[in-house]
Protein backbone atom coordinates (compact mmCIF):
# COMPACT_ATOMS: atom_id res chain seq x y z
CA UNK A 1 0.00 0.00 0.00
CA UNK A 2 1.29 3.44 -0.92
CA UNK A 3 2.62 5.66 1.86
CA UNK A 4 1.05 9.13 1.93
CA UNK A 5 3.54 11.99 1.71
CA UNK A 6 2.29 15.53 2.23
CA UNK A 7 4.32 18.65 1.54
CA UNK A 8 3.30 22.05 2.83
CA UNK A 9 5.13 25.02 1.34
CA UNK A 10 3.84 28.40 0.22
CA UNK A 11 6.09 28.26 -2.87
CA UNK A 12 4.51 26.56 -5.90
CA UNK A 13 8.02 26.21 -7.38
CA UNK A 14 9.29 24.22 -4.38
CA UNK A 15 6.20 21.99 -4.44
CA UNK A 16 6.74 21.36 -8.17
CA UNK A 17 10.44 20.54 -7.64
CA UNK A 18 9.58 18.13 -4.83
CA UNK A 19 6.94 16.40 -6.95
CA UNK A 20 9.36 16.10 -9.88
CA UNK A 21 11.99 14.59 -7.61
CA UNK A 22 9.45 12.01 -6.41
CA UNK A 23 7.91 11.22 -9.80
CA UNK A 24 9.32 7.65 -9.90
CA UNK A 25 8.12 6.86 -6.38
CA UNK A 26 4.68 8.29 -7.23
CA UNK A 27 4.50 6.50 -10.59
CA UNK A 28 5.46 3.14 -9.09
CA UNK A 29 2.71 3.42 -6.47
CA UNK A 30 5.27 3.52 -3.65
CA UNK A 31 3.92 6.84 -2.40
CA UNK A 32 0.85 9.00 -2.76
CA UNK A 33 1.85 12.68 -2.93
CA UNK A 34 -0.26 15.65 -1.89
CA UNK A 35 0.67 19.31 -1.57
CA UNK A 36 -0.70 22.20 0.46
CA UNK A 37 0.30 25.81 -0.12
CA UNK A 38 -1.39 27.01 3.09
CA UNK A 39 -0.46 25.43 6.44
CA UNK A 40 -3.78 26.47 8.02
CA UNK A 41 -5.71 24.48 5.40
CA UNK A 42 -3.59 21.40 6.12
CA UNK A 43 -3.95 21.81 9.89
CA UNK A 44 -7.73 22.09 9.59
CA UNK A 45 -7.89 18.98 7.37
CA UNK A 46 -5.81 17.00 9.87
CA UNK A 47 -7.84 18.23 12.84
CA UNK A 48 -11.17 17.29 11.26
CA UNK A 49 -9.61 13.99 10.10
CA UNK A 50 -10.33 14.52 6.39
CA UNK A 51 -6.58 14.17 5.85
CA UNK A 52 -3.81 11.89 7.12
CA UNK A 53 -0.15 11.25 6.29
CA UNK A 54 2.72 8.82 6.71
CA UNK A 55 5.31 11.59 6.23
CA UNK A 56 4.97 15.36 6.39
CA UNK A 57 7.46 17.66 4.67
CA UNK A 58 7.14 21.26 5.80
CA UNK A 59 8.69 24.63 5.09
CA UNK A 60 9.26 26.92 8.07
CA UNK A 61 8.73 30.42 6.70
CA UNK A 62 5.10 30.58 5.59
CA UNK A 63 2.45 33.26 6.04
CA UNK A 64 -0.26 32.89 8.70
CA UNK A 65 1.41 29.92 10.45
CA UNK A 66 5.08 29.00 10.36
CA UNK A 67 6.19 25.40 9.99
CA UNK A 68 7.33 24.94 13.57
CA UNK A 69 3.98 26.21 14.88
CA UNK A 70 2.22 23.88 12.45
CA UNK A 71 4.25 20.87 13.57
CA UNK A 72 3.75 21.69 17.24
CA UNK A 73 -0.02 21.84 16.68
CA UNK A 74 0.00 18.58 14.71
CA UNK A 75 2.20 16.74 17.22
CA UNK A 76 -0.13 17.77 20.07
CA UNK A 77 -2.66 15.31 18.60
CA UNK A 78 -1.84 11.75 19.76
CA UNK A 79 -2.76 10.44 16.29
CA UNK A 80 0.21 12.28 14.76
CA UNK A 81 2.64 12.34 17.70
CA UNK A 82 4.90 9.61 16.24
CA UNK A 83 4.49 10.49 12.55
CA UNK A 84 7.73 11.58 10.87
CA UNK A 85 8.24 15.20 9.80
CA UNK A 86 11.02 16.54 7.58
CA UNK A 87 11.70 20.26 7.51
CA UNK A 88 12.57 21.63 4.05
CA UNK A 89 13.73 25.21 4.46
CA UNK A 90 16.39 27.84 3.88
CA UNK A 91 16.83 28.05 7.67
CA UNK A 92 19.90 26.25 9.00
CA UNK A 93 20.80 27.84 12.34
CA UNK A 94 21.48 25.50 15.25
CA UNK A 95 18.88 27.36 17.35
CA UNK A 96 16.06 26.68 14.92
CA UNK A 97 17.17 23.07 14.38
CA UNK A 98 17.16 22.56 18.15
CA UNK A 99 13.66 24.05 18.36
CA UNK A 100 12.59 21.62 15.64
CA UNK A 101 14.03 18.60 17.43
CA UNK A 102 12.31 19.64 20.67
CA UNK A 103 8.89 19.49 18.98
CA UNK A 104 9.55 16.18 17.24
CA UNK A 105 11.05 16.97 13.82
CA UNK A 106 12.60 13.83 12.30
CA UNK A 107 14.94 15.41 9.73
CA UNK A 108 16.14 18.68 8.25
CA UNK A 109 16.90 19.55 4.62
CA UNK A 110 18.13 22.91 3.43
CA UNK A 111 16.89 24.46 0.18
CA UNK A 112 17.93 24.25 -2.54
CA UNK A 113 17.97 20.45 -2.33
CA UNK A 114 19.30 17.76 -4.65
CA UNK A 115 16.72 15.33 -5.99
CA UNK A 116 18.89 12.35 -5.01
CA UNK A 117 19.29 13.45 -1.40
CA UNK A 118 15.59 14.34 -1.17
CA UNK A 119 14.46 10.92 -2.45
CA UNK A 120 17.03 9.09 -0.30
CA UNK A 121 15.84 10.91 2.83
CA UNK A 122 12.20 10.11 2.13
CA UNK A 123 12.94 6.44 1.46
CA UNK A 124 14.98 6.23 4.66
CA UNK A 125 12.30 7.87 6.82
CA UNK A 126 9.50 5.74 5.33
CA UNK A 127 11.57 2.56 5.36
CA UNK A 128 10.96 1.79 1.70
Backbone as a ProteinNet text record, in pm:
[ID]
protein_1_A
[PRIMARY]
XXXXXXXXXXXXXXXXXXXXXXXXXXXXXXXXXXXXXXXXXXXXXXXXXXXXXXXXXXXXXXXXXXXXXXXXXXXXXXXXXXXXXXXXXXXXXXXXXXXXXXXXXXXXXXXXXXXXXXXXXXXXXXXX
[TERTIARY]
84	0	88.7	49.9	128.6	130.8	247.2	261.9	220.6	150.7	105.1	206	258.3	353.9	286.1	285.6	228.8	340.5	341	432.5	348.7	395.8	330.3	437.8	418.2	513.4	436.8	456.4	383.6	440.3	549.4	609.4	566.9	493.1	451.3	572.5	680.7	801.5	864.9	871.1	929.1	843.1	711.6	620.2	641.5	653	673.6	806.9	912.8	1044	1039.1	970.3	957.7	881.5	773.1	693.6	773.9	850.8	935.8	1041	1098.2	1199.4	1140.1	1011.7	945.3	864.4	876.4	790.7	800.7	918.5	932.2	862.3	877.5	811.7	659.6	612.2	468.4	418.2	489	449.7	448.5	538.1	546.2	441.5	371.4	271.4	331.3	460.7	527.5	472	447	391.8	275.8	188.6	85.3	133.9	129.2	184.5	73.2	71.5	-26.4	43.8	3.8	67.4	-35.6	9.5	-69.6	17.4	-40.6	30.2	5.2	-100.1	-138.9	-139.5	-53.1	-46.2	-174.9	-251.5	-377.7	-479.7	-479.2	-571.1	-533.3	-404.1	-358.9	-394.8	-366.5	-394.6	-543.8	-628.8	-773.3	-813	-756.8	-789	-744.1	-629.3	-581.2	-666.6	-704.6	-783.9	-924.5	-982.7	-1116.5	-1110.3	-988.8	-960.7	-1004.3	-1009.3	-1033.3	-901.6	-792.1	-657.6	-574.9	-475.2	-381.2	-250.2	-142.5	-15.5	72.7	167.6	272.3	401.1	416.2	531	486.3	524.4	497.1	628.7	630.9	746.3	696.9	764.2	713.9	823.5	787.4	869.4	855.2	942.2	925.9	861.8	919.6	872.9	753.9	634.3	509.9	420.1	335.4	244.6	138.2	83.3	-25.9	16.4	98.3	140.6	274.5	379	507.8	512.6	609.1	618.6	636.1	713.5	733.4	604	528.5	398.2	302.2	305.7	222.1	254.4	382.4	424.5	389.4	410.7	375.2	226.2	143.1	-2.1	-37.4	26.6	-0.5	44	163.1	219.7	145.4	64.8	-12.5	-129.2	-161.9	-266.2	-199.4	-246.5	-184.3	-180.6	-272	-276.2	-151	-92.8	20.5	152.5	148.2	263.9	389.7	373.7	489.8	512.8	432.6	448.6	573.3	651	773.3	746.9	831.9	824.3	964.4	976.8	1102.3	1080.1	1172.7	1169.6	1248.9	1191.2	1257	1254.8	1371.1	1372.6	1507.5	1511.9	1639.1	1705.5	1632	1683.2	1780	1895.6	1990.4	2062.2	2014	2080.1	2060.6	2157.2	2148	2029.4	1999.3	1888.1	1755.6	1733.8	1605.9	1599.5	1713.7	1716.8	1687.4	1742.9	1716.5	1569	1509.6	1366.4	1284.5	1327.4	1258.8	1267.5	1385.6	1403.4	1317.7	1308.8	1230.8	1082.4	1031.4	888.7	865.3	972.8	955.2	987.3	1064.5	1105.2	1202.3	1180.3	1260.1	1388.8	1378.1	1494	1487.9	1600.9	1614.2	1685.2	1625.3	1689.6	1687.9	1800.8	1813.2	1792.3	1710.6	1688.7	1807.9	1845.3	1793	1841.5	1763.9	1796.7	1827.5	1904.9	1929.8	1820.9	1776	1672	1713.7	1839.8	1888.6	1882.8	1929.4	1929.2	1785.6	1699.5	1559.1	1492.2	1506.8	1446.3	1505	1636.7	1702.8	1650.2	1634.8	1583.9	1442.4	1359.2	1220.5	1213.9	1292.1	1294.5	1341.9	1443.7	1497.6	1392.3	1328.2	1229.7	1108.8	1066.2	949.9	985.3	1113.9	1157	1119.2	1128.1	1096.1	1216.7
-118.6	0	125.2	221.9	344	422.7	477.2	565.8	705.7	777.7	912.7	1016.4	1092.1	1198.8	1331.1	1420	1553.4	1655.4	1751.4	1865	1989.8	2075.9	2205	2312.4	2395.1	2501.6	2607.2	2733.6	2840.1	2871.3	2805.3	2825.6	2715.2	2753.4	2656.3	2594.3	2671.8	2620.7	2508.2	2525.2	2422	2296.4	2313.3	2198.9	2124	2198.2	2135.9	2061.6	2120.3	2054.1	1926.2	1931.1	1812.5	1702.7	1739.4	1639.8	1579.2	1661.5	1610.3	1512.9	1545.3	1458.9	1323	1322.4	1201.2	1129	1173.9	1121.8	969.4	911	765.2	693.9	747.4	686.2	697.1	809.1	829	734.3	732.5	649.7	500.4	456.3	313.6	273.2	371.5	342.2	328.5	360.8	351.6	456	576.3	683.5	751.6	808.9	900.2	1037.3	1136	1267.9	1371.6	1456.4	1565.2	1690.8	1804.1	1930.6	2030	2108.7	2219.7	2344.7	2453.1	2581.3	2661.9	2627.6	2701	2606.6	2631.8	2542.9	2538.4	2646.2	2646.8	2550.9	2540.6	2448.5	2304.3	2274.3	2140.3	2109.9	2202.9	2181	2153.4	2230.2	2209.4	2070.3	2029.8	1898	1784.9	1801.1	1699.7	1697.6	1814.7	1823.2	1766.1	1785.4	1728.8	1589.6	1535.6	1399.1	1370.1	1473.6	1451.6	1427	1436.7	1417.1	1335.7	1265.6	1189	1180	1137.7	1125.3	1020.7	970.2	882.4	961.3	1069.2	1158.8	1298.9	1395.8	1536.3	1607	1683	1766.3	1910.2	1991.2	2126.5	2232	2342.3	2462.7	2524.5	2618.8	2691.6	2827.4	2904.9	3042.2	3045.1	3050.4	3057.6	3161.8	3227.4	3326	3258.3	3331.1	3288.9	3193.1	3091.6	2991.7	2936.7	2952.9	2900.2	2749.3	2684.9	2540	2481.1	2547.3	2494.4	2501.8	2609.6	2621.3	2514.2	2491.2	2388.2	2250.8	2217.7	2086.8	2070.1	2175	2169.3	2140.5	2206.1	2184.2	2041.2	1992.5	1857.5	1753.2	1771.5	1674.1	1673.4	1776.3	1777.1	1677	1631.1	1530.6	1392.7	1306.2	1174.9	1092.2	1116.4	1043.8	1070.6	1188.6	1228.4	1238.9	1212.9	1233.6	1162	1039.7	960.8	965.4	1040.5	1049.4	1131.3	1086.2	1158.4	1290.2	1388.1	1520.1	1560.7	1599.3	1653.5	1801.9	1883	2026.1	2049	2126	2162.6	2314.8	2376.6	2521	2582	2712.7	2784	2807.1	2783.8	2804.9	2693	2730.2	2625	2653.7	2752.2	2784.2	2671	2654.1	2550	2574.5	2702.3	2735.9	2685.6	2708.4	2668.3	2516.5	2454.2	2306.9	2245	2304.1	2255.6	2270.3	2383.2	2404.9	2298.3	2265.4	2162.1	2025.9	1989.5	1859.9	1851	1961.5	1963.6	1937.9	1971.7	1948.6	1820.5	1747.5	1617.5	1608.5	1702.8	1696.5	1579.7	1501.3	1382.9	1417.1	1507	1540.9	1683.1	1728.6	1867.7	1871.1	1935.9	1954.7	2102.9	2149.8	2291.4	2309.1	2409.7	2446.1	2527.3	2518.1	2425	2283	2184	2045.4	1968.6	1862.1	1775.7	1669	1634.3	1532.8	1402.2	1362.9	1235.5	1232.8	1338.3	1345.3	1349	1422.5	1434.4	1297	1224.9	1092.1	995	999	909	932.4	1058.2	1091.5	1039	1056.2	1010.9	859.1	790.7	644.4	596.8	661.9	622.7	642.6	757.8	787.2	693	661.7	574.3	425.9	395.4	255.7	178.7	245.2	179	171.5
0	0	0	-78.6	-91.6	38.8	70	185.7	141.1	227.3	192.5	240	143.9	171.1	140.8	240.9	222.9	235.1	142.6	153.6	173.4	263.2	282.6	267.7	166.2	134.5	56.3	90	21.7	-116.8	-155.5	-287.1	-383.4	-488.1	-589.5	-658.5	-672.6	-738	-655.8	-524.6	-437.8	-441.4	-436.8	-444	-575.7	-685.6	-816.9	-822.4	-765.6	-764.2	-681.1	-568.2	-483.2	-556.7	-622.2	-694.7	-809.1	-880.5	-988.1	-934.6	-820.5	-760.6	-722.9	-689.1	-641.3	-748.6	-873.2	-980.3	-993.6	-979.4	-990.4	-875.4	-753.9	-638.3	-649.8	-704.6	-723	-831.9	-945.1	-1059.2	-1029.5	-942.8	-908.9	-805	-749.3	-647	-508.3	-494.9	-365	-268.6	-322.5	-239.6	-310.5	-230	-276.3	-232.6	-320.5	-292.9	-295.8	-193.7	-189.5	-139.2	-194.4	-157	-104.9	-7.7	46	38.5	-7.3	-11.6	114.7	188.5	308.6	429	527.5	643.9	726.4	726.5	801.6	740.2	607.9	539.5	574	574.5	612.3	757.3	847	988.8	1011.1	946.1	959.4	907.8	793.7	736.6	829.4	893.2	987.3	1113.8	1160.9	1283.5	1265.6	1147.2	1125.7	1063.5	1054.8	1009.7	866.3	781.4	639.3	566.5	640.4	584.6	683.1	631	712.4	634.4	698.8	629.5	696.2	618	671.5	690.3	611.8	622.7	584.6	667.5	638.5	610.8	502.2	467.3	475.4	557	580	568.8	507.3	508.5	647.8	681.1	806.9	782.2	692	669.7	575.4	636.3	559.2	624.9	544.9	603.7	689.7	781.8	870.2	980.3	947	1044.5	998.8	1081.4	1036.4	1059.3	995.2	998.6	1137.3	1222	1356.9	1438	1421	1488.2	1437.4	1305.6	1244.6	1303.5	1308	1357.1	1504.6	1581.9	1724.3	1741.1	1661.1	1667.7	1624.7	1519.5	1470.5	1573	1627.2	1721.8	1855.9	1882.8	2006.9	2000.5	1880.2	1860	1866.9	1956.4	1976.1	1848	1755.9	1628.9	1544.3	1558.9	1476	1553.2	1682.6	1769.6	1720.3	1667.8	1624.3	1473.4	1401.6	1255.3	1221.7	1122.8	1086.9	1013.6	1043.1	980.5	937.1	810.1	758.3	730.9	779.6	750.8	622.1	529.7	404.9	399.3	424.6	445.8	408.2	404.9	387.8	522.4	631	767	806.2	861.3	899.9	1031.7	1107.7	1234.1	1335	1422	1524.7	1617.7	1646.1	1734.9	1679	1550.4	1491.8	1474.4	1446.4	1437.9	1574.5	1679	1815.4	1849.1	1812.9	1835.9	1762.4	1641.9	1564.4	1630.8	1676.3	1743	1868.7	1941.9	2066.6	2043	1925.1	1898.1	1817.5	1787.1	1723.9	1576.2	1522.7	1382.5	1363.9	1258.3	1230	1155.9	1056.1	973.3	923	868.4	825	690.6	592.5	462.1	428.2	377.3	342.8	192.3	158.4	17.6	-30.9	-154.6	-253.7	-223.7	-263	-233.1	-361.5	-349.3	-464.9	-466.5	-585.4	-599.4	-532.9	-554.7	-501.4	-348.8	-286.9	-140.4	-86.7	-155.5	-116.6	-118	-230.2	-245	-142.9	-125.4	-29.9	111.7	149.3	282.8	303.1	202.1	213.5	223.5	140.2	146.1	282.1	336.9	466.4	578.2	577.5	681.6	673	550.9	532.9	539.9	533	536.2	411.9	298.3	170.3	78
[MASK]
++++++++++++++++++++++++++++++++++++++++++++++++++++++++++++++++++++++++++++++++++++++++++++++++++++++++++++++++++++++++++++++++

